[in-house]
């Protein structure tokens, strides 16, 4: 497991490259406010948009997750804890006013980028309407 990438995965790098090419600027591996040892893969801090790109195996993708055969019970517990932690992190961020976008590593980077850009633009527009002139 020590060789398994926990950040800068191929899926993350592709999406980040496309976001940057689209002119969007973001923070990478941004700490989840108020939660130790948890990070946001791509964070748009000014509009509070959190992007998390989850690996199919580690986060329980309904389409691609596999169940290890050896030491199955131990793995099941670990993977269940990962999914519970994902839910807890999402709930915490939403309660703090963030919009949380979760994607699977197998999703098309172009589609993911379009959905992220739309969310960022929507939040910018909402923020702009809230200002007094």
JOCOR-V815010 format. One record per residue. N is the residue number from 0. RES is the residue in three letters. OMEGA is omega in whole degrees, 0 to 359 (999 if undefined). Layout:
BEGIN
n;res;omega
N;RES;OMEGA
N;RES;OMEGA
END
This chain:
BEGIN
n;res;omega
0;UNK;182
1;UNK;179
2;UNK;181
3;UNK;180
4;UNK;177
5;UNK;176
6;UNK;182
7;UNK;176
8;UNK;181
9;UNK;180
10;UNK;179
11;UNK;182
12;UNK;178
13;UNK;181
14;UNK;180
15;UNK;179
16;UNK;180
17;UNK;178
18;UNK;180
19;UNK;179
20;UNK;178
21;UNK;177
22;UNK;180
23;UNK;179
24;UNK;191
25;UNK;174
26;UNK;181
27;UNK;179
28;UNK;182
29;UNK;181
30;UNK;175
31;UNK;182
32;UNK;177
33;UNK;180
34;UNK;181
35;UNK;174
36;UNK;175
37;UNK;186
38;UNK;173
39;UNK;182
40;UNK;179
41;UNK;183
42;UNK;172
43;UNK;192
44;UNK;184
45;UNK;180
46;UNK;178
47;UNK;172
48;UNK;180
49;UNK;179
50;UNK;178
51;UNK;179
52;UNK;188
53;UNK;174
54;UNK;184
55;UNK;182
56;UNK;189
57;UNK;186
58;UNK;171
59;UNK;177
60;UNK;181
61;UNK;181
62;UNK;192
63;UNK;182
64;UNK;177
65;UNK;179
66;UNK;178
67;UNK;181
68;UNK;179
69;UNK;181
70;UNK;189
71;UNK;183
72;UNK;178
73;UNK;179
74;UNK;181
75;UNK;179
76;UNK;181
77;UNK;181
78;UNK;176
79;UNK;177
80;UNK;178
81;UNK;182
82;UNK;177
83;UNK;178
84;UNK;177
85;UNK;180
86;UNK;180
87;UNK;180
88;UNK;179
89;UNK;180
90;UNK;180
91;UNK;181
92;UNK;179
93;UNK;179
94;UNK;179
95;UNK;176
96;UNK;179
97;UNK;167
98;UNK;184
99;UNK;177
100;UNK;179
101;UNK;179
102;UNK;174
103;UNK;181
104;UNK;182
105;UNK;181
106;UNK;183
107;UNK;182
108;UNK;179
109;UNK;179
110;UNK;179
111;UNK;181
112;UNK;179
113;UNK;180
114;UNK;178
115;UNK;181
116;UNK;179
117;UNK;180
118;UNK;180
119;UNK;180
120;UNK;178
121;UNK;180
122;UNK;177
123;UNK;180
124;UNK;179
125;UNK;180
126;UNK;180
127;UNK;179
128;UNK;182
129;UNK;182
130;UNK;176
131;UNK;181
132;UNK;999
END
